[in-house]
Amino acid sequence: MSEAEAPRRGRRRKDAGDARSAILRAASAEFLASGYDDTSLRAVARRAGVDPALVHHYFDDKAALFAEALEAPVRPQDIVRLALAAPRDRLGETIVRAVLEAIDAPATRDRMRQLVRTALGHDFAARMLRQFLVREVLSRIAGELDAPDAELRATLAASQIVGLLVVRAGIQAEPLASAPVDEVVRRVGPVVQWHLVGFGTVDTPEARGE
Amino acid sequence: MSEAEAPRRGRRRKDAGDARSAILRAASAEFLASGYDDTSLRAVARRAGVDPALVHHYFDDKAALFAEALEAPVRPQDIVRLALAAPRDRLGETIVRAVLEAIDAPATRDRMRQLVRTALGHDFAARMLRQFLVREVLSRIAGELDAPDAELRATLAASQIVGLLVVRAGIQAEPLASAPVDEVVRRVGPVVQWHLVGFGTVDTPEARGE
């Protein structure tokens, strides 16, 4: 490890791999002690005995640190970024496809399913995971929607996505559990689209009085 | 207790209240030992030491017995019956309203929320509760749909309803947790409608090539 990378105020010096895993261990402890919302990167650095700059050096932000501490195989903020970069009329489809690919990929499937079960529990870990999702996923999407009811829209979209996760990956109810991704995207994408941007603007048979 | 009501082959005689609660206790034990699908009313009667006719006298069917053994404040089969009696174009709205009323009513709210949490667990009770819902709710609705993809439609509708239960009653994420029933019905009813009967038949901007 070069001198430039060394934490200047650390209680002890660590090589790069050690420092990074010390930060992750400290982050897990800090998240568990304080919850997602009340954990600061400064407190994580203090607990790890490293300079706060080193935390920023290894991790983009609190969300990235949390996703790594959880060993989440997919960073929810990447799904958000992907979704927000999509054309507005493909928002629902893009989100549903990204979520399905995350829970279906052989490399990530088991850990993702485990996280779905954790998030549905009623212990502290579950509450923290949900704080994280509300803060980093729902609020960011709502912030982009630019509608007076953006937060309601975001929680409604989340209700369809959470239900899809529960039925497909948690309960594994057939035939939804094994339906091809494209089929599920065709059926659920328009629902998420409707919740996020469609309600009140989309032309429905009901709106036409049919 | 009149002679006519007495179980003829029971190991001991019980008055009506006793017999009914003995059946309920036996049913709980039998469901826990064998799961929902593999429990028969005959086995419940045997365990309770009463004539099978007496089980049928007190309870309409296995679903009714299960709902009572669970102390479920709402019988899912009543929601199904209500939904299936609704005009076909109001199926989604009717189901969503019935579910919301069940989880919001002051008298039933706490027990319903507890059941939502139980159903989401990964122990035997959770699996049994889900067997019950699949058998008594999803399969019955699918059976009425008369479409080749009826079972996929039923699981997709369930995904939106389960997600709504989780976000509104489980996680209690705002603003969805406190949104008025009518507002939620207006937004989620069309989604359940779309999943059950709309997909491929409803006129969407996409279908019109917009």
Interface residues (C-beta under 8 A of the other chain):
Chain A: D89 R117 L120 G121 H122 R130 V134 L138 E151 L152 T155 L156 A158 S159 Q160 I161 V162 G163 L164 V166 V167 R168 G170 I171 A173 E174 P175 L176 A177 A179 E183 R186 R187 V188 P190 V191 W194 H195 F199 V202 D203 T204 P205 E206
Chain B: D89 R117 L120 G121 H122 R130 V134 L138 E151 L152 T155 L156 A158 S159 Q160 I161 V162 G163 L164 V166 V167 R168 G170 I171 A173 E174 P175 L176 A177 A179 E183 R186 R187 V188 P190 V191 W194 H195 F199 V202 D203 T204 P205 E206
